[in-house]
Amino acid sequence: MSRRNEIKQKQAIQAQIQLAFSNSEKKAASWLAPSTETTESNSTYLDLPIVPPGAGLSSLEESPGNIRDFIESDSTKPTKLRPSKPHQQTKAMSALTNKMRSEKRDKIQKRLTTKPPTKPVKKEDSDSDSDEDRKIRNSRTVKKSIKSKRPF
């Protein structure tokens, strides 16, 4: 049996098991009647205040609400709880950030526009080379010496 068929077979078995579990969960849930009454511990839990992230316990007086309000609210995104202060910078700081941005742009622009240097392509035309040029070129190169004897 191929590996592909084994994987398909395992996936089919997993799907059957998952279906059986979900059916048994539905059956067990149908036996239980939904309770609408709230217990005392549940009620106290729902009345707990919501502490915003990063806020301390001292901000509980300014707390936007409690858990019950959050659960019972509609699912649309709420408006901002606190008006955010616009981030004000000094002129020197804003000039520095603008300069840094422009330098980054310039670096990126240079990188994109600069092409890597290309090496000149050697053209070997035997007709245009004279014998003297060939001799000079050959004299510049070092020939490999072949030794017939082993050193050991």
Phi, psi and omega per residue, in radians:
M1 nan 2.385 -3.094
S2 -1.367 2.827 -3.112
R3 -1.106 -0.660 -3.139
R4 -1.085 -0.763 3.136
N5 -1.156 -0.651 3.101
E6 -1.081 -0.759 -3.139
I7 -1.114 -0.769 3.121
K8 -1.082 -0.701 -3.133
Q9 -1.156 -0.740 3.114
K10 -1.112 -0.697 3.130
Q11 -1.151 -0.661 3.114
A12 -1.141 -0.727 3.119
I13 -1.131 -0.734 3.114
Q14 -1.088 -0.682 3.123
A15 -1.142 -0.692 3.120
Q16 -1.139 -0.740 3.135
I17 -1.125 -0.744 -3.141
Q18 -1.112 -0.677 3.105
L19 -1.134 -0.731 3.124
A20 -1.107 -0.748 3.112
F21 -1.095 -0.771 -3.116
S22 -1.152 -0.635 3.096
N23 -1.137 -0.723 3.140
S24 -1.192 -0.619 3.093
E25 -1.140 -0.711 3.113
K26 -1.107 -0.710 -3.127
K27 -1.141 -0.766 3.131
A28 -1.166 -0.639 3.131
A29 -1.196 -0.521 3.135
S30 -1.246 -0.432 3.108
W31 -1.255 -0.531 -3.097
L32 -1.550 2.294 3.106
A33 -1.482 2.390 3.125
P34 -1.178 2.293 -3.116
S35 -1.650 2.259 3.133
T36 -1.728 -0.257 -3.125
E37 -1.402 2.525 3.127
T38 -1.820 2.373 3.104
T39 -1.416 2.997 -3.108
E40 -1.143 -0.714 -3.126
S41 -1.197 -0.637 3.113
N42 -1.163 -0.689 -3.136
S43 -1.159 -0.734 3.128
T44 -1.168 -0.606 3.102
Y45 -1.119 -0.763 -3.101
L46 -1.187 -0.362 3.131
D47 -1.577 0.030 3.119
L48 -1.193 2.479 3.140
P49 -1.332 2.711 3.083
I50 -1.636 2.190 3.125
V51 -1.763 2.078 -3.133
P52 -1.131 2.679 3.138
P53 -1.083 2.369 3.127
G54 1.467 -0.113 -3.128
A55 -1.631 2.633 3.121
G56 -1.632 -3.108 3.139
L57 -1.239 -0.317 3.138
S58 -1.234 -0.298 -3.111
S59 -1.585 0.234 -3.120
L60 -1.183 -0.481 3.109
E61 -1.170 -0.567 -3.121
E62 -1.614 0.202 -3.050
S63 -1.038 2.434 -3.081
P64 -1.238 -0.326 -3.138
G65 2.923 -2.905 3.114
N66 -2.125 3.139 -3.047
I67 -1.142 -0.652 -3.138
R68 -1.065 -0.777 3.123
D69 -1.086 -0.675 -3.134
F70 -1.150 -0.765 -3.107
I71 -1.209 -0.709 -3.077
E72 -1.423 -0.149 -3.138
S73 -1.302 2.837 3.103
D74 -1.297 2.874 -2.998
S75 -1.439 0.022 3.129
T76 -1.259 2.731 -3.098
K77 -1.216 2.223 -3.123
P78 -1.268 2.781 3.081
T79 -1.225 2.905 -3.122
K80 -1.070 2.346 -3.116
L81 -1.304 -0.726 3.128
R82 -2.151 2.387 3.072
P83 -1.206 2.254 -3.120
S84 -1.435 2.492 3.137
K85 -1.404 2.378 3.089
P86 -1.139 2.440 -3.093
H87 -1.351 1.900 -3.104
Q88 -1.790 2.324 3.105
Q89 -2.046 2.778 3.037
T90 -1.293 2.856 -3.136
K91 -1.086 -0.673 -3.130
A92 -1.138 -0.734 -3.120
M93 -1.191 -0.731 3.120
S94 -1.161 -0.617 3.086
A95 -1.136 -0.694 3.124
L96 -1.137 -0.769 3.132
T97 -1.144 -0.674 3.087
N98 -1.120 -0.695 3.121
K99 -1.116 -0.745 3.131
M100 -1.109 -0.709 3.105
R101 -1.089 -0.774 -3.115
S102 -1.170 -0.625 3.084
E103 -1.123 -0.708 3.099
K104 -1.097 -0.751 3.117
R105 -1.065 -0.755 3.135
D106 -1.087 -0.746 3.128
K107 -1.076 -0.766 -3.142
I108 -1.144 -0.732 3.128
Q109 -1.073 -0.763 3.131
K110 -1.118 -0.713 3.134
R111 -1.100 -0.679 -3.115
L112 -1.306 -0.644 -3.076
T113 -1.468 -0.525 -3.118
T114 -1.296 2.236 3.107
K115 -1.768 2.564 3.125
P116 -1.155 2.487 -3.116
P117 -1.129 2.373 -3.136
T118 -1.708 2.506 3.126
K119 -1.419 2.489 3.124
P120 -1.167 2.434 -3.116
V121 -1.483 2.243 3.136
K122 -1.401 2.246 3.097
K123 -1.918 2.111 -3.111
E124 -1.866 1.771 3.052
D125 -1.920 2.034 -3.103
S126 -1.207 -0.411 -3.134
D127 -1.276 -0.662 -3.059
S128 -1.416 -0.426 3.140
D129 -1.378 2.387 3.069
S130 -1.608 2.958 -3.132
D131 -1.148 -0.604 -3.133
E132 -1.156 -0.701 3.112
D133 -1.088 -0.685 3.131
R134 -1.147 -0.726 3.138
K135 -1.121 -0.727 3.134
I136 -1.128 -0.760 3.142
R137 -1.111 -0.734 3.138
N138 -1.205 -0.555 -3.141
S139 -1.256 -0.440 3.119
R140 -1.289 -0.523 -3.103
T141 -1.475 2.606 3.120
V142 -1.698 2.218 -3.125
K143 -1.470 2.600 -3.140
K144 -1.375 2.252 3.133
S145 -1.651 2.316 -3.110
I146 -1.817 2.115 3.123
K147 -1.763 2.292 -3.103
S148 -1.533 -0.378 -3.099
K149 -1.713 2.554 3.085
R150 -1.465 2.550 -3.122
P151 -1.287 -0.283 -3.092
F152 -1.916 nan nan
